[in-house]
Structure formats: structure tokens, C-alpha cells
Amino acid sequence: MARVYGFSILLFVVCFGCSQRQKPMPVRVKITAHKYAFEPSVIHVRQGEEVELEISTSDVQHGFEAKGLGIDESIQKGKPTIVSFKANRKGEYPVNCDIICGPGHDGMEGKIVVD
């Protein structure tokens, strides 16, 4: 009886345990916000990818807004912000700083391109 039970467990693990796929690791992109730009200013990701943006600033508080992707975050000096999303739809998504950070604020733009 113990052998049958042990064999059943082994068979279950072989048939089902190995067939489950590992969740793919998200693509991580580091972004630096500073007066008055994002670096990099254009980010390319593939459709279907899980994406993590690690956004930091070393000067003043900035915003990171990409309305088409549902992203609207405040970026604090010395405190990186992690933003996660799934790149579901192909397209170009404008990014802008939505916290006034100085006289060049209006030109602080970028984009996320989902290929």
C-alpha cells in the first residue's frame, strides 16, 4: 500500500509539477528624471511583456505620467519608485512630468513604445 501511495505521488509530480511554466521575469528599465528630461527618453518594450520601471531623481521631485498605460507616480529625491505594468497593446505612449519642477517643466517629455 505504501508503495502504491508513493508511486502515485511521484506520478503526480512528474505529470503536473513539471508542466507548470514559470512566470517570466519582468523586464526592468531604469529611468532617471532630472531637470528637464527623462533618461532614457524613449523606452521600447515588447507587447505582452511584464515591465518594471525603476524611476529615480537626484535633484527635485518629479512626476511620471503615462495616461495611456494608467501610470501616474510621484518621484521623490533619493527614493526610487517602482512602477509595474503589462504591455498589452502596441503603440506609443507619451510620458510627461506632471509635477512642476522648474522653468523647463513643460518640455520634460518622453515615450514608452510597445512593439
N, C-alpha and C positions, 0 to 999 in steps of 0.2 A: 504494500500500500504506500509506503514512504517513497519507494522508487517511482511509482506512477505519479505521485504528487510532485516530486522533484522534477520529473521529466516534463510534466505539464507546465510548470513554472518556466523551465528552460525553453520550451517550445514557444510559450507566450512572449518571452523576451526576444527571442530570435525573430519571430514573425512580426511583432508590433513595435518593440522597443527600438530596433534599428531603422525601421521605416519612417519614423518621425523625423522631419527635417529640422535642422537647427535654424532658428530665426537669424537672418543675415545681420551682420553688424551694421549699424548706421554709418553713413558717410559723414565724417566730421570735417567741417570747414572752419578755420579760424579767421575772424574778421576783426580788424582794428578800426575803431571810429576815432577821428580826430578832427580838429578844426581844419578844413571844412570838407572832409571826404571820408569815404569808406575804403579800406584796402583789404582785399581786392574790391574793386568797384563792380565787377561783373563776376557772378558765380554761376558755373554750369553744373547741373546735376542731371541724372537720367530719370526719365519717367518711371515711377514705381519704386524708387529708392526711398529708404528711410534716411532722413537727413538731420544732423545736429549742427547747428551753428553755434560756435563759441565766440561771443562778441565781447570785446573789451575796449576800454578807453583809458588813456593815461593823462588826459587833460581836464575836460569838464564833462558834465552829464550830457548824454546824447539820447536820442530816441532811435529806434529801428522799427520802421513800419513798412510792411508789405501787405497792403489790404487784400490783394487777390489770393494770398496764402493764409490769411487770418492771423498775421503776425503784427503785434504792436507791443513793443517792450521798451522799458527804460533801461539805459546802460549807465551804471554808476562807476565813477572813477575807482580803480583798484579792486573791482569786484566783477569778474567775468559773468556774463549771463548766457545760459544755455537755452537755445530755442530748438524744439524738435517739431518736425512735420514730415508728412509723406508727400512726395512729389507726384501727385495723382494725375495732373493734367499738363500736357505740353503747353508751352507758351513762355512769354517774357513778362515778368512781374516786377514793376517798378518798386524801388526801395527808397525811402527818404527818412531824414531825421525829422521827427515831429516834436522835438523839444528845442525851443530857441536857444542856440548855443553861441551866438555872436553875429556880427555883421555879414558873414558869408554863409549863414544858415540856409538861405533859400536855394543855394546851389549844391547842397550836400545830398547827392543822389547816387543811386546805383541800381543794379537789377539782378534778379535771380532768373536764370534761363533754364527751363526744364526741356531737355531734348528728348 
